[in-house]
Amino acid sequence: MKINKQMVDSMLSLNDEQLWQMIKMIAAGSGVDISQIKAPPQNLSAIRNAISSMSDDDIKRASEIIEIYKKSK
């Protein structure tokens, strides 16, 4: 799954449950199973803050890291 600015912006409009589902979907698409993890609300707030401050370079690097991880599996 390719992360882009549009995806990041759309993630910010999701409620906490939807955001966590999206994160799990991205992780699963990258070969990481976090389906059994429950996200405490304070963690989702921190994740939402991190997502909102992502620059284009951050998004590009996140995509690169995901691709490297997928290739190493």
Steps between C-alpha positions, in 0.01 A plus 500: 500500500636836398462782749434844354387842624139432403496182710658679795247783480209256477628309803475816709128529428427151639371439850729306736355157418520563126853636533611188688336277237687691226829463687440125537420476128821684405700278736341182360571617145862536604516154652465605865222347709379739769145367499516393865624836626252737661590867456450707816339840427811691611707306244253583225525866596880482471473315168253758371740781603790326326297445183391863492858622509633273222680684225520377142850370578367315807229337289754399237732352763214309666412348162864405445523336843185298435634382163835400655319309773276320249801393293679364806212263589 
